[in-house]
Amino acid sequence: MNNEGYGSTAKVVLSVSNVRKKIARKWIIDDVSFDVREGEIFGFLGPNGAGKTTTIRMLVDLIRPSSGTITVCGYNVNRHPEKALQFVGSIVENPEVYTYLTGWENLQHFARMQPGVDEARIAEVVEIVRLDQRIHDKVRTYSLGMRQRLGIAQALLGRPRLLILDEPTNGLDPKGIKELREFIRKLADEGLAVFVSSHLLSEIQLLCDRVAIISKGRVLAVGGVDELVSRNSPYVLWDIEPFDKGRELLAARNEINITDRAEVTLDDTVIAGMGTNSVITIMEDELIPEIVAMLVAAGIEVRGVHKINPTLEQLFLKLTEGETIE
């Protein structure tokens, strides 16, 4: 993850401004705004039902916003869809491929629908997505990760400036997710603007440069991943004995806040490793040596100190007051 180079000097490829969408008298999307710039991976993060797919459908002109504007490379998607969408490659939900054809035959089929896409371009995208060893095999023999890469190859045929991926890691195993993450980063490093929607917060934190967090159709925060995460103070987990006296000493310090909301502030792996004598504090990690010395001087046995770096999940839970991401 790298937030450098994505300031105001980077060219805006996708601009979404004050977009709203009403369906059956209900506002599904309410005043959503963000920009996506060339060479960056932009994450659109929110729980299922938050409005991610509805927003993506508006980005590619499958449905129209009730108000607001969407532009791609300066062209209004609703007023000039042909001009705007010539710069867009997308996979909305699952990539559509013909399993009884080879990968190459699939790409030939989609190439016929786009002007200026020849066999040389097909070979080029096959190399980009690293399918050259299997491209002439039937797609039914492909793993899910290979099918995902074939779908991205299809989206890249027309040399887009913007690649839109809706939940691209769905169903992939950890190895497939890692490979896809590295592949998407390579595309961005070559100047492509990549828009990725997901409900997998940890993956978005590893993958993206900037994110928009959406909940119930509204954008709650937009910014660099590191910038947003830094809004949360780090958590420090203390394993101490005797527990009551140690907790009392920690609580007496003005610089330390003790929280009992472990299920909200920490992920499951941390909670599973907590002992009965664990205290969760919110504090600056620079204070840890001083606090350890204080506890030891007071006769408290410090069995473990664990700094837990802030995460997008913690930020999301804080912004949504504990709303689930699933």
NORJO-V762484 format. One line per field, one symbol per residue. burial: + if it has 9 or more other ideal C-beta (glycine too) atoms within 8 Angstrom, else -. A space follows every 10 residues. Layout:
burial=???
//
This chain:
burial=+-+--+---+ --++++++++ ++-----++- ++++-+++++ +++++++--+ ++++++++++ +---+--+++ +++-++++-- +--++-++++ ++--+-+--- ++++++++++ +--+--+--- ++--++-++- +--++-+-+- -+-+++++++ ++++++++-+ +++++++++- -+---++-++ +-+++-++-- -++++++++- +++++-++++ +++++-+++- ++-++-+++- -+-+++++++ +-+-+++-++ -----+-++- -+--++---+ +-----++++ +++---++-- ++-+++---+ -+--+-++-+ +++++++-++ --+-+-
//
